Amino acid sequence: MRKTGGGSIVNISSLAAVHGMAYAIDYGVSKAAVIGITRCLARELGRDWIRVNSVAPSLVLTEGTTSYFGAKHEQVTKAIAGSQALQRNLEAVDLVGTIAFLLSTDSHFMTGQTLMVDGGTEFL
């Protein structure tokens, strides 16, 4: 990226980094670290016009989340959707536009930011 005059990096964090998640301290702390890494790299790489941002989604409906919650999956996803301003669960496709925006020249003066894609759970 330095050789080509810049670029864009998008890291994936999580709502758990700012909202907290009971019984998952390891996950929440690791996702908070992603936000910290994003900010540090934004400062370090900015002089080379390499932008670094992150996206923090809420629970994404995947096979992994279905497996993780097991028999409680339906109960958990219903509770999460109900706690959001936009009351449905996030699907992977819901992240595409935000990530495409951060990778595009439309966001050419943004760096070090974390965009919440969480249906209105956290308002930063």
Sequence and secondary structure as in RCSB ss.txt:
>XXXX:A:sequence
MRKTGGGSIVNISSLAAVHGMAYAIDYGVSKAAVIGITRCLARELGRDWIRVNSVAPSLVLTEGTTSYFGAKHEQ
VTKAIAGSQALQRNLEAVDLVGTIAFLLSTDSHFMTGQTLMVDGGTEFL
>XXXX:A:secstr
 TTTT EEEEEE  THHHH  TT HHHHHHHHHHHHHHHHHHHHHGGGTEEEEEEEES EESHHHHHHHGGGHHH
HHHHHHHTSSS S EEGGGGHHHHHHHHSGGGTT  S EEEESSSS   
